Amino acid sequence: MITATPRPMSAAPRDGTSVRLFVSTGSAIASFWSEERCLKTFGAGDYRAGWYLRDDDAIELDDPMGWEPLVPLHSDFDRLNLLGSK
């Protein structure tokens, strides 16, 4: 479920974790790529840090308005597991 109040970009994870980004045209699953991560993955080149689509790392998402985690921190599945373990 998409949240009505996305989290601010200043709090978004920059460690490569995939998140749902909110952009002017809707939302997309993306992760942050640092220059170092690009160099390590693709080799020598002129790369810049930014938010890129998870399924197509050639498409950068400029100026995202907010984000949310892909998996809720307290999902129904987690609650069921906690209830079942004693």
C-alpha positions as CSV (number, residue, x, y, z in Angstrom):
1,M,0.0,0.0,0.0
2,I,1.4,3.4,-0.9
3,T,1.5,5.9,1.9
4,A,-0.1,9.3,1.8
5,T,2.8,10.9,3.6
6,P,6.1,9.8,2.1
7,R,9.3,10.2,4.1
8,P,11.7,13.1,3.4
9,M,14.5,12.4,1.0
10,S,17.0,13.5,3.6
11,A,16.2,10.3,5.6
12,A,16.4,7.9,2.6
13,P,18.9,5.1,2.8
14,R,22.0,5.7,0.6
15,D,23.5,2.2,1.0
16,G,21.9,0.6,-2.1
17,T,18.7,-0.5,-0.4
18,S,15.8,-0.5,-2.7
19,V,12.9,1.8,-1.8
20,R,9.7,3.2,-3.4
21,L,10.5,6.7,-4.6
22,F,7.8,9.2,-5.3
23,V,8.4,11.4,-8.4
24,S,6.2,13.8,-10.3
25,T,4.8,11.1,-12.5
26,G,4.0,8.6,-9.8
27,S,6.3,6.1,-8.0
28,A,9.1,3.7,-8.8
29,I,11.3,1.2,-7.1
30,A,14.9,2.5,-7.0
31,S,18.1,2.5,-5.1
32,F,20.8,5.0,-4.5
33,W,24.1,4.5,-6.5
34,S,27.2,6.3,-5.3
35,E,30.1,7.0,-7.6
36,E,32.1,4.4,-5.9
37,R,29.4,1.7,-6.3
38,C,29.2,2.5,-10.0
39,L,32.9,2.2,-10.5
40,K,33.0,-1.0,-8.6
41,T,30.1,-2.5,-10.6
42,F,30.8,-1.1,-14.1
43,G,34.5,-0.3,-14.1
44,A,36.1,2.9,-15.3
45,G,33.8,5.7,-16.5
46,D,32.3,9.0,-15.7
47,Y,29.5,8.3,-13.2
48,R,27.5,10.5,-10.8
49,A,25.8,9.5,-7.6
50,G,22.0,9.4,-7.8
51,W,18.7,7.4,-7.6
52,Y,18.4,4.8,-10.3
53,L,15.6,2.4,-11.2
54,R,16.2,-1.0,-9.7
55,D,15.3,-2.9,-12.9
56,D,17.2,-0.5,-15.2
57,D,20.3,1.2,-13.7
58,A,20.6,3.4,-16.8
59,I,17.5,5.4,-15.9
60,E,18.1,8.0,-13.2
61,L,15.2,9.5,-11.2
62,D,15.8,13.2,-10.7
63,D,14.3,15.2,-7.8
64,P,12.3,12.5,-6.0
65,M,9.7,14.1,-3.6
66,G,9.8,11.4,-1.0
67,W,10.2,7.7,-0.3
68,E,8.8,4.7,1.7
69,P,10.3,1.3,2.5
70,L,9.3,-1.6,0.3
71,V,8.4,-3.8,3.3
72,P,6.5,-2.2,6.3
73,L,8.5,-2.3,9.5
74,H,5.7,-4.2,11.3
75,S,3.9,-6.3,8.7
76,D,1.1,-8.7,9.3
77,F,3.4,-11.5,8.6
78,D,5.8,-10.4,11.3
79,R,3.0,-10.1,13.8
80,L,1.8,-13.6,13.0
81,N,5.3,-15.0,13.5
82,L,5.6,-13.3,16.8
83,L,2.2,-14.7,17.9
84,G,3.2,-18.2,16.8
85,S,6.5,-18.4,18.6
86,K,6.4,-19.0,22.3
